[in-house]
Amino acid sequence: MDSQITQRGFELLTFTDSSGYKCSLQKSSSAMDDKVWLGTDDANPQIMTANEGWQPLNAPENTLFNTRMHLTRQQVSDLLPYLTRFAETGDLSDGCEHHAPISIDLSNAKIIPSTVTVK
């Protein structure tokens, strides 16, 4: 994982996921709440074809794909127990029947698109 500071002064961690996609975790410039951006940096859209399997999707120029989540501190806090458990055990839940499914309040989340230019 590489750490750097963006031109606007925000911390940016970059890494490659297990599928080889470039990803990042970045402190957001959101003035309303502390937030982070998390996800893949490029959309890499593909389409399943009958004879050739997954092929690159030739999207029209100026097509927008959203690839990163814009998470509040509360949303990150809600995810942490599940991510920690996964890191420690390989499971998301503790296996108990009474365990409630994850529920994250996204009602205040905003989708702020990042622009991906398709060539």
LUMLUM-645406 format. One record per residue: x, z, y of N, C-alpha, C, O, CB in turn. Coordinates in steps of 0.001 Angstrom, whole numbers, padded with zeros to 6 digits, always signed. Glycine has a CB too. Example, Ala and Ser with C-alpha at 12.3 -4.5 7.8 and 13.67 -1.06 7.14 Angstrom:
<atoms>
+013190+007800-005690+012300+007800-004500+013200+007800-003300+014236+008465-003319+011308+009046-004473
+012850+007080-002250+013670+007140-001060+012900+007870+000030+013409+008039+001138+014084+005725-000598
</atoms>
This chain:
<atoms>
+000861+000000-001169+000000+000000+000000+000909+000000+001233+001834+000804+001342-000980+001237-000003
+000624-000908+002140+001402-001005+003371+000593-000453+004530-000619-000654+004605+001820-002466+003648
+001270+000244+005433+000618+000823+006604+001192+000189+007860+002401-000001+007984+000794+002363+006637
+000299-000134+008790+000727-000707+010059-000283-000335+011133-001334+000237+010845+000882-002247+009955
+000044-000663+012359-000842-000425+013494-001267-001785+014033-000430-002664+014237-000141+000443+014609
-002574-001960+014264-003073-003226+014801-002635-003389+016248-002136-002443+016857-004609-003300+014694
-002818-004580+016801-002477-004845+018202-003267-003949+019146-002823-003682+020263-002733-006311+018543
-004442-003481+018705-005274-002613+019533-005006-001130+019270-005683-000269+019831-006741-002920+019292
-004012-000827+018413-003602+000549+018199-004308+001295+017080-004255+002524+017045-003792+001283+019428
-004973+000589+016155-005690+001239+015066-004893+001133+013770-004264+000111+013497-007085+000619+014890
-004929+002210+012971-004200+002210+011712-004840+001244+010727-006064+001163+010629-004148+003620+011119
-004001+000511+009997-004440-000497+009035-003608-000348+007772-002382-000456+007810-004316-001939+009622
-004285-000099+006647-003637-000046+005338-004010-001313+004590-005190-001651+004500-004057+001236+004533
-003036-002011+004060-003301-003236+003310-002813-003063+001874-001808-002401+001614-002614-004460+003982
-003551-003675+000951-003208-003582-000465-003848-004748-001200-004676-005467-000641-003668-002224-001070
-003463-004927-002446-004033-005961-003304-004811-005270-004410-004299-004345-005040-002924-006899-003891
-006054-005711-004658-006871-005073-005698-006477-005601-007082-005594-006451-007201-008383-005323-005436
-007137-005091-008121-006777-005445-009490-007079-006903-009834-006605-007405-010853-007501-004544-010451
-007859-007583-009002-008130-009007-009215-007216-009898-008390-007326-011123-008438-009573-009318-008885
-006304-009277-007624-005354-010040-006830-005826-010375-005429-005166-011140-004726-005027-011286-007531
-006966-009812-005001-007473-010087-003659-006828-009167-002632-006628-007981-002894-008995-009932-003621
-006505-009709-001470-005957-008907-000381-007079-008079+000232-008143-008605+000562-005279-009809+000696
-006834-006777+000382-007846-005843+000875-007251-004990+001989-006038-004963+002197-008381-004946-000274
-008140-004290+002704-007651-003416+003757-008602-002244+003985-009794-002297+003681-007461-004202+005052
-008019-001198+004530-008736-000032+005029-008252+000140+006447-007060+000344+006677-008492+001271+004144
-009173+000060+007416-008770+000062+008818-009652+001003+009616-010870+001027+009441-008834-001353+009406
-009032+001774+010489-009774+002598+011430-010523+001660+012364-009954+000699+012880-008828+003566+012226
-011796+001943+012575-012653+001092+013401-012506+001433+014875-012129+002548+015238-014115+001231+012975
-012805+000471+015701-012807+000688+017154-014166+001165+017646-014386+001251+018854-012415-000597+017885
-015074+001474+016739-016415+001916+017104-016358+003071+018099-015695+004079+017856-017197+002334+015855
-017052+002916+019210-017071+003953+020239-018141+005003+019964-018094+006095+020529-017299+003330+021606
-019103+004686+019105-020215+005601+018848-019833+006701+017853-020121+007874+018094-021418+004824+018323
-019194+006343+016751-018822+007277+015694-017468+006890+015139-017023+005751+015287-019884+007302+014573
-016806+007861+014488-015603+007533+013737-016024+006732+012514-016886+007161+011747-014810+008822+013330
-015411+005564+012336-015736+004693+011204-014472+004014+010700-013454+003959+011391-016797+003636+011605
-014562+003501+009485-013496+002688+008915-014083+001407+008363-015257+001352+007997-012737+003457+007815
-013256+000380+008309-013579-000871+007627-012886-000824+006274-011719-000439+006202-013131-002136+008467
-013576-001207+005191-012989-001204+003856-013512-002401+003078-014718-002642+003022-013306+000119+003109
-012592-003149+002480-013017-004268+001639-011972-005353+001561-010822-005177+001964-014304-004849+002155
-012409-006489+001026-011509-007636+000913-011376-008324+002266-012298-008298+003082-012019-008632-000154
-010233-008934+002492-009984-009596+003776-010550-011009+003825-010884-011506+004900-008499-009639+004057
-010658-011653+002686-011177-013018+002625-012325-013083+001629-012299-012415+000595-010060-014019+002237
-013327-013889+001942-014512-013967+001097-014252-014671-000234-014780-014250-001263-015612-014676+001834
-013456-015724-000231-013184-016503-001438-014472-016898-002161-014623-016599-003346-012283-015712-002380
-015406-017566-001468-016675-017930-002115-016466-018955-003228-015670-019885-003101-017658-018485-001080
-017200-018760-004316-017110-019656-005461-018510-019960-005962-019457-019221-005692-016242-019040-006587
-018625-021059-006697-019909-021439-007283-019672-021784-008753-018665-022397-009106-020558-022648-006510
-020623-021376-009607-020517-021663-011040-021004-023086-011291-022125-023443-010927-021340-020634-011887
-020157-023889-011912-020543-025251-012263-020701-025345-013775-020058-024608-014523-019496-026282-011749
-021550-026247-014214-021874-026368-015634-020650-026723-016480-020474-026188-017574-022953-027417-015831
-019813-027618-015976-018714-028117-016795-017358-027499-016497-016467-027523-017347-018615-029573-016631
-017190-026944-015298-015862-026478-014907-015787-024980-014620-014731-024492-014217-015411-027228-013701
-016872-024244-014815-016845-022807-014546-016828-022532-013043-017374-023312-012263-015624-022159-015215
-016208-021434-012640-016172-021049-011226-015247-021968-010442-014084-022159-010797-015717-019587-011075
-015789-022532-009369-015046-023441-008508-015184-022995-007055-016190-022383-006695-015542-024897-008685
-014189-023291-006211-014309-022932-004789-015566-023539-004184-015909-024685-004478-013067-023400-004004
-016244-022786-003354-017440-023257-002671-017030-023923-001364-016366-023310-000527-018434-022090-002414
-017423-025159-001197-017134-025878+000036-018246-025576+001035-019204-026339+001163-017005-027418-000218
-018109-024464+001735-019116-024053+002713-018937-024852+004002-017833-025291+004324-019021-022530+002998
-020021-025032+004723-019917-025746+006002-018963-025025+006968-018795-023808+006893-021314-025889+006648
-018358-025775+007852-017479-025201+008860-018245-024157+009673-019446-024300+009905-016907-026306+009784
-017554-023122+010097-018118-022015+010879-019126-021185+010098-020007-020567+010696-018776-022551+012123
-019012-021160+008771-019844-020302+007937-019281-018895+007978-018065-018706+007970-019917-020830+006478
-020168-017901+008021-019754-016510+008104-020006-015802+006780-021101-015898+006226-020489-015795+009242
-019000-015090+006265-019127-014251+005083-018691-012840+005465-017604-012659+006014-018276-014809+003887
-019519-011846+005182-019151-010454+005425-018443-009919+004195-018969-009991+003084-020399-009589+005769
-017246-009381+004398-016446-008955+003256-016057-007482+003299-015524-006963+002317-015211-009790+003176
-016308-006802+004404-015883-005402+004498-017049-004502+004890-017930-004886+005659-014741-005254+005514
-017024-003292+004335-018021-002275+004670-017573-001557+005937-016377-001341+006134-018219-001263+003493
-018510-001186+006792-018244-000414+008000-018821+000980+007756-020019+001194+007940-018872-001098+009294
-017977+001927+007345-018430+003222+006859-018206+004342+007867-017159+004416+008509-017732+003555+005574
-019206+005211+007997-019067+006411+008827-018310+007477+008034-018102+007338+006829-020466+006947+009284
-017907+008528+008719-017250+009644+008043-018174+010247+006993-017715+010628+005917-016824+010718+009059
-019472+010339+007288-020417+010901+006326-020514+010035+005082-020545+010553+003966-021794+011060+006960
-020563+008725+005265-020641+007830+004115-019385+007942+003246-019476+007948+002018-020836+006381+004581
-018218+008031+003885-016974+008217+003130-017022+009551+002389-016645+009635+001220-015735+008160+004075
-017488+010588+003075-017609+011911+002461-018545+011875+001257-018273+012522+000245-018113+012931+003488
-019641+011128+001353-020591+011006+000246-019967+010285-000955-020284+010601-002102-021848+010258+000710
-019097+009335-000699-018465+008572-001780-017300+009310-002431-017007+009090-003606-017982+007244-001252
-016636+010178-001684-015409+010816-002174-015539+011523-003518-014662+011348-004364-014938+011794-001171
-016583+012313-003762-016658+012964-005080-016689+011967-006234-016112+012220-007292-017888+013847-005150
-017355+010844-006035-017439+009829-007079-016107+009121-007265-015698+008847-008393-018529+008816-006749
-015434+008828-006168-014127+008168-006257-013087+009103-006854-012246+008674-007643-013670+007688-004873
-013138+010376-006483-012207+011361-007027-012429+011525-008529-011475+011547-009306-012369+012718-006307
-013697+011640-008932-014009+011782-010355-013526+010549-011118-012974+010669-012212-015533+011990-010567
-013733+009373-010544-013276+008150-011194-011757+008150-011332-011233+007792-012387-013738+006919-010406
-011044+008550-010273-009577+008597-010318-009090+009575-011392-008074+009329-012044-009010+009001-008941
-009802+010663-011572-009392+011696-012522-009838+011422-013952-009123+011760-014895-009930+013019-012085
-011019+010810-014129-011586+010693-015478-011913+009266-015908-012065+009004-017101-012823+011512-015562
-012021+008354-014969-012453+006994-015289-013959+006830-015264-014470+005740-015522-011935+006599-016637
-014681+007911-014952-016140+007874-014872-016593+008154-013447-015876+008787-012672-016768+008893-015846
-017793+007676-013104-018350+007964-011783-019118+009278-011772-019095+010010-010782-019260+006829-011335
-019798+009574-012875-020581+010805-012933-019937+011762-013918-019015+011395-014646-022047+010516-013333
-020433+012998-013935-019883+014005-014844-020504+013947-016231-020153+014748-017097-020080+015381-014266
-021431+013001-016458-022029+012826-017764-023212+013733-018042-023819+013627-019108-021011+013039-018793
-023559+014616-017127-024692+015507-017326-025988+014761-017047-026059+013954-016120-024576+016751-016425
-027011+015032-017851-028288+014359-017668-028951+014718-016351-029693+013914-015788-029210+014692-018802
-028686+015935-015849-029321+016363-014614-028643+015792-013378-029089+016021-012254-029329+017859-014538
-027570+015052-013589-026825+014509-012459-027656+013460-011731-028106+012485-012334-025493+013905-012929
-027853+013661-010461-028643+012720-009659-027819+011478-009361-026607+011578-009173-029121+013380-008340
-028451+010311-009316-027722+009094-008944-027255+009184-007498-027830+009907-006685-028605+007840-009145
-026208+008439-007201-025661+008440-005848-026710+007910-004875-027419+006947-005166-024364+007588-005774
-026792+008546-003738-027709+008126-002688-026980+008251-001361-026646+009353-000927-029025+008973-002697
-026740+007131-000731-026026+007115+000542-026960+006571+001594-027543+005499+001429-024722+006269+000462
-027102+007310+002674-027980+006902+003765-027291+005826+004599-026316+006107+005296-028365+008116+004648
-027790+004611+004528-027232+003488+005284-028132+003099+006449-027947+002042+007051-027019+002286+004368
-029107+003949+006772-030075+003586+007811-029426+003413+009178-029937+002664+010010-031162+004636+007897
-028303+004096+009425-027631+003969+010716-026437+003026+010665-025723+002870+011656-027180+005325+011195
-026221+002399+009520-025088+001493+009377-025385+000175+010082-026521-000298+010095-024765+001250+007888
-024359-000397+010658-024494-001703+011300-023599-002686+010575-022492-002338+010163-024135-001636+012815
-024068-003899+010421-023231-004954+009880-022642-005687+011064-023351-006309+011855-024033-005919+008936
-021325-005600+011165-020624-006310+012221-019778-007348+011507-018772-007002+010887-019748-005341+013132
-020161-008599+011583-019495-009620+010779-018052-009865+011195-017699-009842+012374-020258-010905+010861
-017238-010100+010176-015902-010584+010431-015966-012081+010210-016734-012552+009371-014823-009886+009513
-015189-012813+010931-015263-014261+010842-014249-014783+009853-013062-014469+009942-015045-014895+012203
-014714-015579+008912-013853-016232+007949-014056-017728+008158-015174-018230+008050-014173-015786+006462
-012989-018423+008451-013071-019857+008654-012834-020550+007330-011814-020321+006679-012058-020332+009718
-013748-021379+006935-013616-022123+005685-013069-023493+006028-013611-024209+006870-014983-022230+004922
-011996-023839+005367-011359-025135+005631-011769-026147+004611-011333-027296+004672-009851-025009+005647
</atoms>
